[in-house]
Amino acid sequence: MKRRDFLASTLVGGSLLSMPAFLHAAKAAGALADVPDNPFMTWFGVDEAIIRKVMKELAANGADDAELYFEHSRTNALQMEDRIISSAVSSIEQGVGLRVVIGDQTGFAFTEDLSLNAMLNAARTAAAIARGGGASVPQHFNPQKQGDLYNIKVPWSDVGIDQKLPLITRLEAMAQQADPAIQKVRVNWGDNEQRVMIATLDGRIVTDYRPMTRLWCSLTASKNGEVQSNSSNLAARAGLGFYTDERLKSLVDQAVERTMVLFDARRPPAGEMPVVLAAGASGILLHEAIGHGMEADFNRKGTSIYSDMLTKKVAEPFVTVVDQGTLPHERGAINYDDEGNPSQHNVLVQNGILKSYLQDNISARHYKIKPTGSGRRESYKHNPMPRMTCTFMEDGPHSKGEMIASMKKGIIAETYTNGQVQIGAGDFTFYIKNGWLVENGKVTAPIKDCNIIGNGPEVLKRITMVAADGKLDTGGWTCGKNGQSVPVSQGMPSVLVSRMTVGGEHVS
């Protein structure tokens, strides 16, 4: 399996535009934001008759599965640097993806043109790729109840730049004033909204309005000729009201603490030692080194180390791992997946036993079970595949204090900035941005410039303690897989891994 860049916190921005250009774009976007009371069929300019015609063409050569995935996406991004707006971007995308599945054959096409002729041509293209014996098309569609995991009072398309700028400016000022050593502050803002409508071969119409926002604060500080930098961010499926004074202060405090502690940090000794993976951000290891191996496509193809491990012990009895897309307002939450299936609470590892995989429609049909609401895609231009949503480990019976007290020499890993994972085998390297050295049962010094190396399934087996301090990381994580990126959440309680390889300073 080819190594790939690990899950990374995605920076908002992109190509830079001038402020006047952004204001012009924002004005144009506002004109499109007059959403009708029924914001989906009317929004995309289709009705059941049109959908039925396109579906008939899509399934003309047969179909085990088929769907039309309509999407309208609006994205805005701002960057403030040195008290000025250094970039501003606004973009709009709209289109429909058409997929048909016959056995192991998948036909897919998309079009940005939502006219009937364009959609029929795309449907014929997709149908030509896969051939079977014909399929019946629903005579009537059944609209599904809209979900309520991330209802917001005001859609992002109705929030103007005049409401965003004061918030960004205030955050930047708070960070500048937090410590005399801070020399540079950069604030990145992003908001996005998706309107999605999915028509399925079994006659369902699924609709969803998906808001998203992210605020990122990066600091550079200087002391005695030494320069350090770090950052913190917040992300959620929420509206402007998400950014309370408390959350903004917490964001700044965290960024400042993570930056300033680096002046006192040193490299830990290298070697194999126990490691405490701290609550929250350490969920990145759970996601990357373990969670991907439990996605059903890797197991169906036999490329995951977990391919023949269902019902077998993979961890101690106090370890339970869950993927739950139904957590309100979380970045990884979804009312329905991108195949139109309801999001679920999926237990992957229960009391140390591998319980299930994450299933999309294709994998579920292979395993002869129901899908788990895990079929996700980056946009209408992409096929769905099994993906995580909000992945975390449940609380255990121990405490972080117990873990530290048990360590003669080891480290606590708190935040991470880079890494690589080999998905099939689960081999990984993660770079630790913030952490602590533990000596003789006590925390003695902050650490930096080191990495941890290991194997996800082996680390899962070596977890000897799990604390009752679980939390989801608040940051804006984006997961990459097979060239597609989707928003996710992850977290965990503090856990003690009996031994891992730490790449630090070699001491004689």
Buried (B, 14 or more C-beta within 10 A) or exposed (E): EEEBEBBBBBBBBEEEBEBEEBBEBBEEBEEEBEBEEEBBBEBBEBEBEBBBBBBBBBBBBBBBBBBBBBBBBBBBBBBBBEEEBBBBBBBBBBBBBBBBBBEEBBBBBBBEEBEBEBBBBBBBBBBEBBBBEEBEBBEEBEBBEEBEBBBBEEBBBBBEBEEBBEBBBBBBEBBBEBBEBBEBBBBBBBBBBBBBBBBBBEBBBBBBBBBBBBBBBBBBBBBEEEEBBBBBBBBBBBBBEBBEEEBBEBBBBBBBBBBBBBBEBEBBBBBEBBBBBBBBBBBBBBBBBBBBBBBBBBBBEEBBBBBEBBEEBBBBEBBBBBBBBBBEBBBBBBBBBBBBBBBBEBBBBBBBBBBBBBBBBBBBBBBEEEBBBBBBBBBBBBBBBBBBBBBBBBBBEBBBEEBBEBBEBBBBBBBBBEBBBBBBBBBBBBBBBBBBBBBEBEBEEBBBBBBBBBBBBBBBBBBBBBBBBBBBBBBBBBBBBEEBBBBBBBBBBBBBBBBBBBBBBEEE
